[in-house]
């Protein structure tokens, strides 16, 4: 049991540490980061219940399952918690903070999901889980947090609204594509997933770099 729990938790903690240590200017309070991580963990249980109920009661096409039952439901609830648990808090005070809190809530969700999956399917799936769903959730969270930061630090109402919309629908789009590739009728999916993961990492690290640059500009002007 200890081995399963450790294997389930380790990828999420490692990725959270990676993004946290890239905050060069004003690291977020650990308690605030832990709180959002725990919110992500707790979110897994209502999501599982809702998804189980939908699958039991409705016969739905694969693309609807991927883009709506999985992606829309999970990303909307993560976005909702991120918006009210972090975005509106005083600690959210520089552009990189969105990256931290977006990754934190997403990795909390991914970590709980990963532990439950390993208990159900065995530790032999741990490596694949670490490289695919855990990393994907982290990168979806990075993108979500990045656009919420853009919304937070713009004075234009029009641009603020645009970035808030982006913060929700861009993670939904990429999450839906991920689920459809890996789960539904895509032959030799690994040949599609490998470049898709490279693209997600390129995009996520680009957002990290932009957020770091924006934070640098704020602190250099103080």
C-alpha positions in Angstrom: 0.0 0.0 0.0 2.8 2.4 0.9 4.5 1.7 -2.5 1.2 2.4 -4.3 0.6 5.7 -2.5 4.2 6.8 -2.9 4.1 6.0 -6.7 0.8 7.9 -7.0 1.9 11.0 -5.1 5.5 11.4 -6.3 4.8 12.7 -9.9 2.5 15.4 -8.7 4.8 16.5 -5.9 7.8 16.6 -8.3 5.9 18.7 -10.9 4.6 21.0 -8.2 8.1 21.6 -6.9 9.3 22.2 -10.5 6.8 25.0 -11.1 7.1 26.4 -7.6 10.9 26.7 -7.8 10.5 28.7 -11.0 8.9 31.6 -9.1 12.0 33.8 -8.9 10.6 37.0 -7.4 8.1 36.4 -4.6 7.4 32.7 -3.8 3.8 32.1 -2.8 3.0 31.1 0.8 3.4 27.4 1.2 0.1 27.1 3.1 -1.8 28.8 0.3 -0.3 26.4 -2.3 -1.0 23.4 -0.1 -4.6 24.6 0.3 -5.2 24.8 -3.4 -3.6 21.4 -3.8 -6.0 20.0 -1.3 -8.9 21.6 -3.0 -7.8 19.7 -6.2 -7.7 16.5 -4.3 -11.2 16.9 -2.9 -12.5 17.8 -6.3 -11.9 14.3 -7.6 -14.7 12.7 -5.6 -17.7 14.8 -6.8 -16.3 14.6 -10.4 -16.1 10.8 -10.2 -19.7 10.6 -8.9 -21.0 12.9 -11.7 -19.1 11.0 -14.4 -20.2 7.6 -13.1 -23.8 8.8 -13.0 -23.6 10.2 -16.6 -22.1 7.0 -17.9 -24.6 4.8 -16.2 -27.7 6.8 -17.3 -26.7 8.0 -20.8 -25.4 6.5 -24.0 -23.1 9.2 -25.4 -20.7 9.4 -28.4 -17.0 9.1 -27.7 -16.3 12.7 -28.7 -19.0 13.9 -26.3 -17.5 11.8 -23.5 -14.0 13.1 -24.2 -14.8 16.8 -24.7 -17.8 17.3 -22.3 -18.1 14.5 -19.7 -14.4 14.4 -19.0 -12.8 17.6 -20.2 -15.5 20.2 -19.7 -16.6 18.9 -16.4 -13.2 18.5 -14.9 -11.7 21.8 -16.2 -14.7 23.9 -15.4 -14.7 22.7 -11.8 -11.0 23.2 -11.5 -11.4 26.7 -13.0 -14.3 27.5 -10.6 -12.2 26.6 -7.6 -9.2 28.4 -8.9 -11.2 31.5 -9.6 -12.7 31.7 -6.1 -10.0 30.1 -4.0 -6.9 31.9 -5.5 -7.7 34.5 -8.1 -9.6 36.7 -5.8 -7.2 36.4 -2.9 -4.7 39.0 -1.8 -1.8 36.5 -2.3 -2.5 36.5 -6.0 -0.4 39.6 -6.6 2.0 38.9 -9.5 1.7 37.3 -12.9 3.5 34.1 -12.1 1.0 33.4 -9.3 -1.5 32.1 -11.7 1.0 29.4 -12.9 1.5 28.3 -9.3 -2.1 28.1 -8.3 -3.3 26.6 -11.6 -0.7 23.9 -11.4 -1.4 23.3 -7.7 -5.1 22.7 -8.1 -4.7 20.6 -11.2 -1.9 18.5 -9.7 -4.0 18.0 -6.5 -6.7 16.6 -8.8 -4.2 14.5 -10.8 -2.5 13.1 -7.7 -5.8 11.9 -6.1 -6.9 10.5 -9.5 -3.6 8.8 -9.9 -3.6 7.1 -6.5 -7.1 5.8 -7.0 -6.1 4.5 -10.5 -3.1 2.7 -9.2 -5.1 1.0 -6.4 -7.6 -0.2 -9.1 -5.1 -1.2 -11.8 -1.8 -1.9 -10.1 1.6 -0.3 -9.8 2.7 -1.5 -13.2 0.7 1.4 -14.7 2.5 4.0 -12.6 5.2 5.0 -15.1 2.7 5.6 -17.9 0.4 7.5 -15.6 3.3 9.8 -14.5 4.2 10.6 -18.1 0.7 11.2 -19.5 -2.3 12.2 -17.3 -0.4 13.7 -14.4 1.8 15.9 -16.7 -1.2 16.8 -18.9 -3.2 18.0 -15.9 -0.2 20.1 -14.7 0.1 21.7 -18.1 -3.6 22.4 -18.4 -3.4 24.1 -15.0 -0.4 26.1 -16.2 -2.4 27.4 -19.1 -5.5 28.1 -17.0 -3.5 30.0 -14.4 -1.5 31.9 -17.1 -4.6 33.4 -18.7 -6.2 34.2 -15.3 -3.0 36.1 -14.5 -3.4 38.0 -17.7 -6.9 38.8 -16.8 -5.9 39.9 -13.3 -3.2 42.3 -14.4 -5.0 44.1 -17.3 -7.0 47.3 -16.9 -9.1 46.7 -20.0 -12.5 45.2 -19.3 -12.6 43.7 -22.8 -9.2 42.1 -22.5 -10.0 40.9 -19.0 -13.1 39.1 -20.2 -11.2 37.6 -23.1 -8.5 36.2 -20.9 -11.0 34.7 -18.5 -12.7 33.0 -21.3 -9.3 31.7 -22.6 -8.5 30.5 -19.1 -11.4 28.1 -19.2 -11.8 27.0 -22.8 -8.1 26.5 -23.8 -7.6 23.8 -21.1 -11.0 22.3 -22.1 -9.8 22.1 -25.7 -6.5 20.4 -25.0 -7.9 18.1 -22.4 -10.6 17.0 -24.8 -8.0 16.3 -27.5 -5.9 14.3 -25.0 -8.8 12.2 -23.9 -10.0 11.5 -27.5 -6.5 10.5 -28.7 -5.7 8.2 -25.8 -9.1 6.6 -25.2 -11.2 6.4 -28.3 -10.5 4.5 -31.5 -7.2 6.1 -32.4 -4.9 3.4 -33.7 -1.3 3.6 -32.7 -2.2 6.5 -30.4 1.4 6.7 -29.0 2.6 8.1 -32.3 0.1 11.0 -32.0 0.5 11.4 -28.2 4.3 11.8 -28.3 4.2 15.0 -30.5 1.1 16.2 -28.7 2.9 16.0 -25.3 6.0 17.8 -26.8 3.7 20.5 -28.0 1.9 20.8 -24.6 5.3 21.1 -22.8 6.5 23.7 -25.3 3.4 25.7 -24.9 3.3 25.4 -21.1 7.0 26.4 -20.7 6.4 29.3 -23.0 3.6 30.5 -20.7 5.9 30.0 -17.7 8.6 32.2 -19.4 6.1 34.9 -20.3 4.7 35.0 -16.8 8.2 35.2 -15.3 9.0 38.1 -17.6 5.8 39.9 -16.6 6.7 39.4 -12.9 10.2 40.7 -13.5 8.8 43.8 -15.0 6.5 44.4 -12.0 9.3 44.0 -9.4 11.9 45.9 -11.4 9.5 48.9 -11.5 8.9 48.9 -7.7 
